[in-house]
């Protein structure tokens, strides 16, 4: 008797999850290189019931064929894949701001020795002259600048050059590498603009920027979020309307139950 309430509950729960996903996208609309995600729905198992029309049999005197009816049991969020479409490249005044134009991820070393991957290139120089991410993580191919560095140049192929005080010439101090994945949508989000490789994403393939299909590295640039605020707001309005409709269906069913109860008492 209460199956419609269960089905409605799955719908409300799925809509709540989608609202949470949309809210997260909107909250990160200004996060460097943030990649939006979407909630993908799928129907739950169906229940099949078979019955015969006994009234038809009584009136016609012949056996009625069985009728099979399928009842859905609700919906759920099946996945929330990331959309790795390129974000807009914005120009900055910081020489350690780097953006990847095209495919690829910067590779950083985690405290436990593993590697994580990011599109965010808002790097800075730490107290030991290392090029690090906003949380102090070293790049996989560590870049250490000379003491008294006065200028830094990063070429599109990832070559890092530096000039020191009292010198006008640039010397090479390191080489950036970027990684690609067969299925970037399979990467696992671990927070702080970082992703971890999974069996679904495949193993990373590392190469030189601006070569063999890898993206180029742009200095004095940052990739912006690929969240379209207007589209996300339109999705939110649509989800809210579905949520309200399912809520009204629950209220209607409760009214039917109340009427049935009153008829039994009468």
PAKOLMI-109687 format. One line per 8 residues: number of its first residue (from 1); for each residue x, y, z of N, C-alpha, C. Coordinates in Angstrom, 2 decimals. Atoms other than C-alpha are relative to their C-alpha. Layout:
<atoms>
NUM) X/Y/Z/X/Y/Z/X/Y/Z | ... $
</atoms>
This chain:
<atoms>
1) 0.82/-1.21/0.00/0.00/0.00/0.00/0.85/1.26/0.00 | -0.83/-1.20/-0.13/2.85/2.38/0.77/1.08/0.08/-1.08 | -0.99/-0.02/1.07/4.84/1.66/-2.43/0.11/1.37/-0.67 | -0.14/-1.33/0.60/3.98/5.07/-3.98/0.82/0.97/0.85 | -0.79/-0.87/-0.86/5.49/6.79/-0.94/1.49/-0.32/-0.12 | -1.40/0.38/0.18/8.70/4.80/-1.37/0.54/0.53/-1.33 | -0.43/-0.49/1.32/8.88/5.66/-5.08/0.22/1.51/0.05 | -0.15/-1.45/-0.11/8.32/9.33/-4.28/1.24/0.37/0.81 $
9) -1.18/-0.28/-0.83/11.02/9.20/-1.60/1.28/-0.13/-0.80 | -1.21/0.13/0.83/13.57/7.94/-4.14/0.14/1.19/-0.93 | -0.05/-1.17/0.87/12.62/10.81/-6.45/0.46/1.24/0.74 | -0.40/-1.16/-0.80/12.96/13.42/-3.72/1.47/-0.07/0.37 | -1.41/0.17/-0.35/16.30/11.96/-2.67/0.90/0.28/-1.20 | -0.79/-0.24/1.21/17.60/12.00/-6.26/0.04/1.49/-0.34 | 0.04/-1.44/0.28/16.46/15.61/-6.75/0.87/0.77/1.00 | -0.85/-0.63/-1.02/18.17/16.56/-3.48/1.47/-0.14/-0.37 $
17) -1.39/0.22/0.41/21.42/15.00/-4.73/0.37/0.88/-1.19 | -0.29/-0.84/1.16/21.15/16.88/-8.02/0.12/1.47/0.39 | -0.11/-1.37/-0.50/20.54/20.17/-6.22/1.35/0.20/0.67 | -1.32/-0.09/-0.65/23.66/19.47/-4.14/1.10/0.11/-1.03 | -1.00/-0.06/1.06/25.66/18.87/-7.31/0.01/1.36/-0.68 | 0.09/-1.32/0.64/24.39/22.09/-8.93/0.55/1.07/0.92 | -0.49/-0.99/-0.97/25.11/24.06/-5.75/1.52/-0.02/0.07 | -1.47/0.09/-0.02/28.67/22.74/-5.69/0.61/0.63/-1.24 $
25) -0.49/-0.64/1.23/29.15/23.80/-9.32/-0.03/1.52/0.13 | 0.13/-1.45/-0.13/27.86/27.30/-8.58/0.98/0.56/1.03 | -0.92/-0.48/-1.04/29.96/27.61/-5.41/1.43/0.09/-0.51 | -1.36/0.02/0.55/33.09/26.86/-7.48/0.11/0.71/-1.34 | -0.01/-0.69/1.29/32.25/29.11/-10.41/1.23/0.89/-0.18 | -1.20/-0.84/0.08/35.29/31.27/-9.58/1.26/-0.73/0.45 | -1.17/0.79/-0.39/37.63/28.43/-8.56/0.87/-0.27/-1.21 | -0.93/0.17/1.11/40.73/28.17/-10.75/-0.10/-1.43/-0.55 $
33) 0.00/1.27/0.74/40.38/25.36/-13.36/-1.00/-1.02/0.53 | 1.01/0.94/-0.49/37.34/23.86/-11.61/-0.77/-0.57/-1.18 | 0.76/0.67/1.04/35.49/21.31/-13.73/-1.37/-0.40/0.55 | 1.36/0.28/-0.46/31.73/21.08/-13.40/-0.34/-1.48/-0.16 | 0.48/1.37/0.10/29.93/17.79/-12.90/-1.51/0.02/-0.21 | 1.45/0.11/0.20/26.42/16.58/-13.69/-0.47/-1.30/0.62 | 0.59/1.19/-0.60/24.13/14.10/-12.01/-0.73/-0.80/-1.08 | 0.66/0.87/0.96/23.09/11.16/-14.18/-0.93/-0.96/0.74 $
41) 1.02/0.80/-0.67/19.89/9.34/-13.21/-0.20/-1.33/-0.72 | 0.44/1.25/0.60/18.78/5.77/-13.77/-1.17/-0.55/0.80 | 1.17/0.56/-0.68/15.55/3.93/-12.97/0.40/-1.22/0.82 | -0.22/1.17/-0.83/15.44/1.31/-10.23/-0.73/-1.20/-0.61 | 0.59/1.22/0.54/14.23/-2.26/-10.73/-1.51/0.13/-0.14 | 1.44/0.04/0.21/10.74/-2.90/-12.04/-0.59/-1.26/0.62 | 0.74/1.13/-0.56/8.18/-5.14/-10.39/-1.10/-0.37/-0.98 | 0.99/0.46/0.96/6.01/-7.26/-12.67/-1.11/-0.75/0.72 $
49) 1.15/0.68/-0.57/2.52/-8.33/-11.69/-0.88/-0.54/-1.12 | 0.86/0.64/1.00/0.23/-10.71/-13.60/-1.37/-0.26/0.62 | 1.35/0.26/-0.50/-3.54/-10.92/-13.21/-0.93/-0.28/-1.17 | 1.02/0.27/1.00/-6.67/-12.03/-15.05/-1.22/0.88/0.26 | 1.21/-0.81/-0.10/-9.77/-9.97/-15.77/-1.18/-0.94/0.28 | 1.07/0.93/-0.38/-12.33/-12.05/-13.82/-1.38/0.50/-0.42 | 1.29/-0.54/0.45/-15.19/-9.69/-14.74/-0.24/-0.35/-1.46 | 0.12/0.35/1.42/-14.50/-10.28/-18.42/-0.35/-1.48/-0.15 $
57) 0.28/1.43/0.07/-14.50/-14.05/-17.84/-1.45/-0.30/0.36 | 1.36/0.26/-0.45/-17.81/-13.91/-15.97/-1.03/0.44/-1.05 | 0.95/-0.54/0.96/-19.52/-11.85/-18.65/0.08/-0.71/-1.36 | -0.16/0.61/1.32/-18.10/-13.59/-21.70/-0.06/-1.52/0.05 | -0.01/1.46/-0.11/-17.90/-17.13/-20.38/1.24/-0.64/-0.58 | -1.26/0.53/0.53/-14.43/-17.50/-21.84/1.15/0.43/0.91 | -1.16/-0.29/-0.85/-11.05/-17.52/-20.17/0.74/1.23/-0.54 | -0.72/-1.22/0.40/-9.33/-14.15/-20.22/1.50/-0.24/0.01 $
65) -1.46/0.16/0.00/-5.65/-14.00/-21.19/0.62/0.79/1.16 | -0.64/-0.73/-1.10/-3.29/-12.97/-18.37/0.56/1.34/-0.48 | -0.53/-1.33/0.29/-2.24/-9.34/-18.26/1.22/0.25/0.88 | -1.23/-0.30/-0.74/1.30/-8.40/-17.26/0.18/1.51/0.10 | -0.17/-1.44/-0.26/1.88/-4.98/-15.70/1.32/0.22/0.72 | -1.27/-0.35/-0.64/5.23/-3.42/-14.79/-0.18/1.27/0.82 | 0.02/-1.17/-0.88/5.56/-1.01/-11.87/1.44/0.41/0.32 | -1.32/-0.50/-0.35/8.64/1.15/-11.47/0.14/0.18/1.50 $
73) -0.23/-0.15/-1.45/10.24/1.36/-8.02/0.80/1.24/0.33 | -0.64/-1.27/-0.33/11.85/4.76/-8.34/1.22/0.32/-0.85 | -1.16/-0.52/0.73/15.05/6.48/-9.42/1.15/0.19/0.96 | -1.18/-0.29/-0.81/18.57/7.02/-8.19/1.04/0.72/-0.85 | -1.13/-0.62/0.69/21.70/9.01/-9.08/1.02/-1.09/-0.28 | -0.92/1.07/0.37/23.92/6.59/-11.01/1.45/0.45/-0.03 | -1.38/-0.49/0.11/26.99/8.80/-11.50/-0.01/1.52/-0.04 | -0.17/-1.46/0.10/28.30/12.37/-11.32/1.32/0.28/-0.74 $
81) -1.25/-0.16/0.75/30.91/12.53/-14.12/0.40/1.47/-0.14 | -0.54/-1.34/0.21/33.17/15.56/-14.55/0.01/0.34/-1.49 | -0.10/-0.53/1.36/33.10/17.69/-17.68/1.33/0.74/-0.10 | -1.34/-0.59/0.09/36.72/18.44/-18.61/0.16/0.92/-1.20 | -0.10/-1.00/1.07/35.91/20.99/-21.29/0.92/1.14/0.43 | -0.95/-1.08/-0.28/38.50/23.76/-21.53/-0.71/1.23/0.55 | 0.49/-1.25/-0.53/37.84/26.79/-19.36/0.68/1.18/-0.69 | -0.59/-1.21/0.60/38.56/30.35/-20.46/1.36/0.29/0.60 $
89) -1.34/-0.37/-0.47/42.21/31.40/-20.23/0.00/1.49/0.34 | -0.03/-1.38/-0.46/42.57/34.59/-18.18/1.45/0.44/0.24 | -1.36/-0.54/-0.14/45.69/36.78/-18.21/0.18/0.57/1.41 | -0.34/-0.52/-1.32/47.37/37.61/-14.89/1.34/0.73/-0.07 | -1.30/-0.70/-0.06/50.45/39.55/-13.74/1.04/-0.82/0.77 | -0.90/0.83/-0.80/52.06/36.64/-11.85/0.77/-0.96/-0.91 | -0.78/0.87/0.91/54.96/34.87/-13.66/-0.12/-1.48/0.33 | 0.12/1.42/-0.33/54.27/31.61/-11.80/-1.43/-0.52/-0.22 $
97) 1.33/0.47/0.40/50.64/31.45/-12.99/0.12/-0.66/-1.36 | -0.12/0.77/1.22/50.48/28.74/-15.64/-1.34/-0.64/-0.35 | 1.24/0.62/0.48/47.56/27.49/-17.74/0.33/-0.97/-1.12 | -0.15/0.98/1.08/47.36/24.41/-19.94/-1.06/0.27/-1.05 | 0.90/-0.19/1.12/45.82/25.14/-23.32/-0.05/-1.31/-0.78 | 0.08/1.31/0.64/44.61/21.76/-24.55/-0.04/-1.11/1.04 | 0.09/1.17/-0.88/44.87/18.29/-23.04/1.18/-0.07/0.95 | -1.09/0.25/-0.94/46.88/17.43/-19.96/-0.28/0.52/1.40 $
105) 0.09/-0.37/-1.40/47.29/17.82/-16.21/1.41/0.20/0.55 | -1.23/-0.10/-0.77/50.07/19.10/-13.99/0.01/-1.16/1.02 | -0.14/1.11/-0.94/51.42/16.33/-11.76/0.73/0.49/1.25 | -0.60/-0.44/-1.26/52.13/17.04/-8.07/0.20/-1.20/0.91 | -0.33/1.09/-0.92/53.64/14.89/-5.34/-0.73/0.20/1.32 | 0.74/-0.04/-1.25/51.46/14.10/-2.33/0.93/-0.36/1.17 | -0.85/0.30/-1.17/52.83/13.77/1.26/0.35/-1.48/0.17 | -0.28/1.44/-0.14/52.57/9.95/1.10/0.82/-0.56/-1.14 $
113) -0.83/0.44/1.11/54.69/9.82/-2.05/-0.76/-0.31/-1.28 | 0.80/0.25/1.20/51.80/9.22/-4.46/-0.11/1.30/-0.81 | 0.14/-1.16/0.86/50.89/11.56/-7.29/-1.47/0.37/-0.20 | 1.33/-0.50/0.31/47.85/13.71/-7.92/0.11/0.91/-1.22 | 0.01/-0.72/1.27/46.82/15.66/-11.00/-0.96/1.19/0.08 | 0.79/-1.23/-0.10/45.46/19.16/-11.46/0.12/0.81/-1.28 | -0.03/-0.97/1.10/44.57/21.71/-14.13/0.32/1.38/0.53 | -0.24/-1.32/-0.60/45.07/24.58/-11.69/1.50/0.30/0.04 $
121) -1.42/-0.35/0.07/48.38/26.31/-12.35/0.34/1.24/0.80 | -0.32/-1.16/-0.84/48.29/28.99/-9.63/1.10/-0.37/1.00 | -1.16/0.40/-0.79/51.77/28.09/-8.39/0.67/1.21/0.65 | -0.83/-1.05/-0.60/54.16/30.07/-6.21/1.34/-0.62/0.42 | -1.33/0.44/-0.42/57.75/29.87/-4.97/0.05/-0.03/1.52 | -0.03/0.11/-1.46/58.22/28.59/-1.41/1.33/0.51/0.56 | -1.21/-0.52/-0.66/60.97/29.47/1.10/1.27/-0.71/-0.44 | -1.18/0.74/0.49/63.27/26.83/-0.42/0.19/0.17/-1.50 $
129) -0.10/-0.32/1.43/62.88/28.32/-3.91/-0.58/-1.08/-0.91 | 0.66/1.02/0.82/60.74/25.39/-5.09/-1.31/0.54/-0.54 | 1.29/-0.35/0.57/57.81/25.88/-7.42/-1.03/-0.99/0.54 | 0.97/0.86/-0.67/54.81/24.53/-5.49/-1.41/0.49/-0.28 | 1.41/-0.38/0.16/51.00/24.52/-5.64/-0.45/0.80/1.21 | 0.44/-0.85/-1.11/48.87/26.68/-3.28/0.12/-0.65/1.37 | -0.11/0.70/-1.28/49.12/24.00/-0.57/1.40/-0.54/0.27 | -1.40/0.33/-0.26/52.90/23.64/-0.79/0.48/-1.32/-0.57 $
137) -0.41/1.28/0.58/53.04/20.43/-2.84/0.95/0.24/-1.17 | -0.97/-0.11/1.08/56.04/19.99/-5.12/-0.55/-0.60/-1.29 | 0.29/0.62/1.27/55.63/19.29/-8.80/0.75/-1.33/-0.09 | -0.65/1.31/0.13/56.50/15.74/-9.83/1.43/0.17/-0.52 | -1.34/-0.35/0.47/59.44/17.11/-11.84/0.37/1.30/0.71 | -0.25/-1.16/-0.88/60.69/19.42/-9.09/0.74/1.11/-0.74 | -0.63/-1.19/0.58/61.56/22.94/-10.24/0.52/0.86/1.15 | -0.62/-0.82/-1.04/64.03/24.75/-7.96/0.71/1.18/-0.65 $
145) -0.58/-1.21/0.57/64.95/28.34/-8.76/1.28/0.38/0.72 | -1.23/-0.46/-0.65/68.41/29.80/-8.09/-0.28/1.10/1.01 | 0.11/-1.12/-0.94/68.92/32.19/-5.19/0.07/1.32/-0.78 | -0.01/-1.34/0.60/68.32/35.86/-6.04/-0.54/0.01/-1.43 | 0.64/0.00/1.32/66.15/35.01/-9.05/-0.79/1.29/-0.19 | 0.68/-1.27/0.27/64.88/38.19/-10.64/-1.12/-0.14/-1.02 | 1.06/0.20/0.99/62.76/36.85/-13.50/-0.09/-1.47/-0.38 | 0.27/1.38/0.39/61.21/33.61/-14.65/-0.70/0.01/-1.35 $
153) 0.65/0.17/1.29/60.25/32.56/-18.16/-0.36/-1.47/-0.17 | 0.45/1.38/0.26/58.18/29.45/-18.91/-0.49/-0.05/-1.45 | 0.37/0.13/1.40/57.99/28.47/-22.55/-1.20/-0.94/-0.15 | 1.17/0.82/0.24/55.03/26.73/-24.14/0.29/-1.50/0.04 | -0.37/1.42/-0.09/56.94/23.44/-24.19/0.37/-0.41/1.43 | -0.25/0.32/-1.39/57.34/23.61/-20.39/1.40/0.27/0.49 | -1.36/-0.33/-0.44/60.98/24.71/-20.31/-0.06/1.22/0.92 | -0.01/-1.07/-0.98/61.59/26.88/-17.23/1.39/0.64/0.00 $
161) -1.23/-0.77/0.03/64.25/29.61/-17.50/-0.04/1.05/1.10 | -0.07/-1.00/-1.08/65.46/32.00/-14.79/1.22/0.87/-0.19 | -1.13/-0.94/-0.02/67.66/35.06/-14.55/0.24/0.41/1.44 | -0.34/-0.36/-1.37/69.50/35.97/-11.35/0.49/1.45/0.06 | -0.43/-1.38/-0.21/70.50/39.31/-9.87/1.41/0.20/-0.53 | -1.30/-0.31/0.57/73.39/40.88/-11.74/0.26/-0.67/-1.32 | -0.18/0.69/1.28/72.85/38.76/-14.85/-1.19/0.31/-0.89 | 1.06/-0.28/0.95/70.85/39.52/-17.98/-0.37/-1.22/-0.83 $
169) 0.26/1.21/0.79/70.99/36.03/-19.46/-0.89/-0.96/0.79 | 0.87/1.00/-0.59/68.47/33.27/-18.82/0.65/-1.37/-0.07 | -0.53/1.36/-0.01/69.50/29.78/-17.82/-1.12/-0.98/0.31 | 1.04/1.00/-0.21/67.38/26.62/-17.90/0.13/-0.61/1.38 | -0.02/0.54/-1.36/66.42/25.41/-14.43/-0.91/-1.22/0.16 | 0.86/1.16/-0.11/63.90/22.68/-15.18/-0.91/-0.15/-1.21 | 0.91/0.30/1.10/61.36/21.12/-17.51/-1.32/-0.53/0.58 | 1.32/0.46/-0.42/57.64/20.84/-16.81/-0.47/-1.13/-0.90 $
177) 0.64/1.08/0.76/55.82/17.68/-17.88/-1.47/-0.02/0.37 | 1.42/0.13/-0.29/52.10/17.11/-18.14/-0.45/-1.41/-0.35 | 0.49/1.37/0.16/50.06/13.92/-18.03/-1.37/0.00/-0.66 | 1.31/0.20/0.63/47.11/12.67/-20.08/-0.57/-1.33/0.44 | 0.69/1.24/-0.36/44.51/9.98/-19.43/-0.91/-0.43/-1.15 | 0.89/0.52/1.03/42.54/7.73/-21.75/-1.43/0.47/0.23 | 1.35/-0.40/-0.36/39.34/8.62/-19.88/0.06/0.95/1.19 | -0.10/-0.94/-1.13/39.69/11.81/-17.80/-1.25/0.01/0.89 $
185) 1.24/0.00/-0.80/36.03/11.51/-16.69/0.04/-1.06/1.10 | -0.12/1.04/-1.02/37.11/8.45/-14.70/0.89/0.38/1.16 | -0.84/-0.44/-1.11/39.44/10.47/-12.45/-0.82/0.20/1.26 | 0.67/-0.17/-1.29/38.57/10.62/-8.76/0.36/1.36/0.59 | -0.24/-1.30/-0.64/38.17/14.06/-7.18/0.40/-0.22/1.46 | -0.46/0.16/-1.39/40.13/14.29/-3.92/0.07/1.34/0.72 | 0.04/-1.31/-0.63/39.58/17.99/-3.17/1.23/0.84/-0.32 | -1.08/-0.95/0.22/41.79/21.07/-3.44/0.47/0.02/-1.45 $
193) -0.27/-0.03/1.44/41.55/20.98/-7.26/0.86/-1.16/-0.47 | -0.85/1.15/0.33/43.28/17.58/-7.32/-0.84/-1.20/-0.39 | 0.63/1.24/0.42/42.40/14.30/-8.98/0.99/-1.15/0.17 | -0.82/1.20/-0.12/43.67/10.76/-8.49/-0.38/-0.96/-1.12 | 0.26/0.97/1.06/44.02/8.10/-11.17/-0.78/-1.18/0.56 | 0.80/1.18/-0.36/41.59/5.16/-11.07/0.06/-0.99/-1.16 | 0.08/0.95/1.14/41.13/1.98/-13.14/-0.87/0.53/-1.13 | 0.88/-0.54/1.04/38.34/3.85/-14.97/0.70/1.06/-0.85 $
201) -0.70/-1.05/0.74/40.65/6.72/-15.96/1.17/-0.55/-0.81 | -1.21/0.52/0.61/43.57/4.50/-16.94/1.23/0.60/0.61 | -1.26/-0.50/-0.53/47.20/5.05/-16.11/0.42/1.29/-0.73 | -0.44/-1.25/0.64/48.70/8.51/-16.76/1.12/-0.24/-1.00 | -1.08/0.01/0.99/50.87/9.00/-19.82/0.60/1.39/0.01 | -0.66/-1.30/-0.18/53.39/11.78/-19.26/0.83/0.35/-1.22 | -0.76/-0.44/1.16/54.92/13.85/-22.03/0.36/1.47/0.09 | -0.46/-1.38/0.06/56.32/17.20/-23.05/-1.12/0.90/-0.53 $
209) 1.06/-0.91/0.49/53.88/20.12/-23.40/0.25/0.45/-1.43 | -0.03/-0.52/1.36/53.06/21.33/-26.90/0.61/-0.97/-1.01 | -0.51/1.02/0.91/54.22/18.05/-28.46/-0.89/-1.23/0.07 | 0.70/1.29/0.05/52.50/14.82/-29.55/-1.42/0.07/0.55 | 1.39/-0.12/-0.43/49.01/16.12/-28.81/-0.19/0.52/1.41 | 0.13/-0.58/-1.34/49.77/17.45/-25.31/-0.26/1.50/-0.13 | 0.28/-1.42/0.01/48.51/20.92/-24.47/1.25/0.83/0.24 | -1.12/-0.92/-0.22/50.79/23.94/-24.33/-0.16/0.69/1.35 $
217) -0.01/-0.70/-1.29/51.76/25.78/-21.14/0.10/1.50/-0.27 | 0.01/-1.45/0.18/50.89/29.48/-21.08/0.36/0.69/1.31 | -0.42/-0.75/-1.19/52.71/31.74/-18.60/-0.86/1.26/0.15 | 0.82/-1.17/-0.33/50.99/34.70/-16.90/-1.47/-0.27/-0.34 | 1.37/0.37/0.35/47.70/32.84/-17.37/-0.54/-1.01/0.99 | 0.69/1.01/-0.80/45.16/30.83/-15.40/-1.25/-0.45/-0.75 | 1.23/0.52/0.57/42.38/28.58/-16.63/-1.13/0.23/0.99 | 1.14/-0.26/-0.87/39.03/29.65/-15.22/-0.91/-1.23/0.06 $
225) 0.98/1.07/-0.11/36.19/27.38/-14.15/-0.82/-0.09/-1.28 | 0.85/0.16/1.18/34.08/25.92/-16.95/-1.49/-0.03/0.36 | 1.40/-0.06/-0.44/30.84/26.45/-14.97/-0.71/1.16/-0.70 | 0.86/-1.02/0.60/28.15/28.33/-16.92/-1.10/0.29/1.03 | 0.91/-0.32/-1.10/26.25/30.08/-14.13/-1.46/0.02/-0.46 | 1.38/-0.09/0.48/23.14/30.76/-16.24/-0.58/-1.39/-0.23 | 0.48/1.37/0.25/22.86/27.11/-17.35/-0.27/-0.74/1.30 | 0.19/0.68/-1.29/23.29/25.89/-13.79/-1.25/0.51/0.70 $
233) 1.20/-0.55/-0.62/20.58/28.25/-12.54/-1.26/-0.52/-0.68 | 1.14/0.56/0.71/18.21/27.01/-15.25/-0.24/-1.45/0.42 | 0.14/1.38/-0.47/18.90/23.42/-14.20/-0.59/-0.03/1.41 | 0.50/-0.04/-1.38/18.24/24.35/-10.57/-1.51/0.27/0.01 | 1.43/-0.29/0.06/14.83/25.84/-11.45/-0.77/-1.23/-0.45 | 0.68/1.19/0.50/13.91/22.71/-13.40/-0.08/-1.09/1.07 | -0.02/1.02/-1.04/14.96/20.39/-10.56/-0.96/0.38/1.12 | 0.92/-0.44/-1.04/13.02/22.49/-8.04/-1.45/-0.26/-0.39 $
241) 1.37/0.26/0.46/9.88/22.16/-10.17/-0.33/-1.48/0.09 | 0.24/1.45/-0.12/10.26/18.37/-10.33/-0.17/-0.38/1.46 | 0.10/0.28/-1.45/10.82/18.29/-6.56/-1.39/0.38/0.52 | 1.31/-0.45/-0.44/7.64/20.30/-5.99/-1.11/-0.91/-0.52 | 1.02/0.87/0.59/5.66/18.06/-8.35/-0.08/-1.33/0.74 | -0.01/1.26/-0.73/6.75/14.88/-6.57/-0.58/0.19/1.40 | 0.55/-0.29/-1.33/5.93/16.49/-3.21/-1.52/0.08/-0.05 | 1.45/-0.08/0.14/2.41/17.26/-4.46/-0.61/-1.38/-0.23 $
249) 0.48/1.36/0.19/2.05/13.64/-5.59/-0.10/-0.74/1.33 | 0.04/0.61/-1.33/2.88/12.53/-2.04/-1.21/0.51/0.77 | 1.15/-0.57/-0.70/0.28/14.92/-0.63/-1.32/-0.57/-0.53 | 1.22/0.57/0.58/-2.34/13.60/-3.07/-0.21/-1.43/0.48 | 0.12/1.38/-0.46/-1.59/10.01/-2.08/-0.41/-0.06/1.47 | 0.40/-0.05/-1.41/-1.84/10.90/1.61/-1.48/0.35/0.13 | 1.42/-0.33/-0.02/-5.24/12.47/0.91/-0.86/-1.20/-0.35 | 0.74/1.21/0.37/-6.37/9.25/-0.78/-0.04/-0.99/1.17 $
257) -0.04/0.92/-1.15/-5.24/7.21/2.24/-0.94/0.48/1.11 | 0.89/-0.54/-1.04/-7.09/9.54/4.62/-1.46/-0.25/-0.35 | 1.38/0.24/0.43/-10.28/9.26/2.56/-0.38/-1.47/0.15 | 0.26/1.43/-0.14/-9.99/5.47/2.49/-0.20/-0.40/1.46 | 0.13/0.30/-1.43/-9.50/5.37/6.24/-1.35/0.47/0.55 | 1.30/-0.51/-0.44/-12.58/7.52/6.79/-1.15/-0.89/-0.49 | 1.05/0.87/0.54/-14.65/5.23/4.55/-0.07/-1.29/0.79 | 0.00/1.23/-0.79/-13.55/2.19/6.55/-0.63/0.23/1.36 $
265) 0.55/-0.30/-1.32/-14.46/3.87/9.83/-1.51/0.24/-0.07 | 1.43/-0.26/0.14/-17.82/4.88/8.46/-0.77/-1.29/-0.23 $
</atoms>
